[in-house]
C-alpha cells in the first residue's frame, strides 16, 4: 500500500500537468495547441520521460513529433522552474493515436457482428 502512489507516479503527474499547461498557454505555435498529453512514463532511474500525446490532426504526426522535440529545451526549463528535483529527465515525445485505432477495431467488430446476423 505504501508504494501505491510512489515518487515516480507523482512526478509523472506533475510533468504531465506542466507540459499540458505550457502547450495551452505558453507555446505560440498553433499546430502544437492541437496536442493533448495523455500519459507520462518515467524510467525507474527517472532519467527519461516518455510523453504520450494525441492530436486531432492525423496526417501530420511526424511533423508534430519533430516540433515537440524542438521544444524539449523549453519544456525542460519549465519543469526545472516548477519542480525541485536534482536532474530533469530527458523528454521523448510520442504521438499515440490509440483512440483512432480503438475506434477502428470497434467498427470492425460491429461490422463482423452485423455480417453474422445477416448470415443467420
Secondary structure as the mmCIF struct_conf table of DSSP 4:
data_model
#
loop_
_struct_conf.conf_type_id
_struct_conf.id
_struct_conf.beg_label_comp_id
_struct_conf.beg_label_asym_id
_struct_conf.beg_label_seq_id
_struct_conf.end_label_comp_id
_struct_conf.end_label_asym_id
_struct_conf.end_label_seq_id
TURN_TY1_P TURN_TY1_P1 UNK A 2 UNK A 5
HELX_RH_AL_P HELX_RH_AL_P1 UNK A 7 UNK A 25
TURN_TY1_P TURN_TY1_P2 UNK A 26 UNK A 26
HELX_RH_3T_P HELX_RH_3T_P1 UNK A 30 UNK A 34
STRN STRN1 UNK A 35 UNK A 42
TURN_TY1_P TURN_TY1_P3 UNK A 44 UNK A 45
BEND BEND1 UNK A 46 UNK A 46
STRN STRN2 UNK A 48 UNK A 55
BEND BEND2 UNK A 56 UNK A 56
TURN_TY1_P TURN_TY1_P4 UNK A 59 UNK A 60
HELX_RH_AL_P HELX_RH_AL_P2 UNK A 61 UNK A 70
TURN_TY1_P TURN_TY1_P5 UNK A 71 UNK A 71
HELX_RH_AL_P HELX_RH_AL_P3 UNK A 72 UNK A 82
BEND BEND3 UNK A 86 UNK A 87
HELX_LH_PP_P HELX_LH_PP_P1 UNK A 88 UNK A 89
STRN STRN3 UNK A 90 UNK A 95
HELX_RH_AL_P HELX_RH_AL_P4 UNK A 98 UNK A 119
#
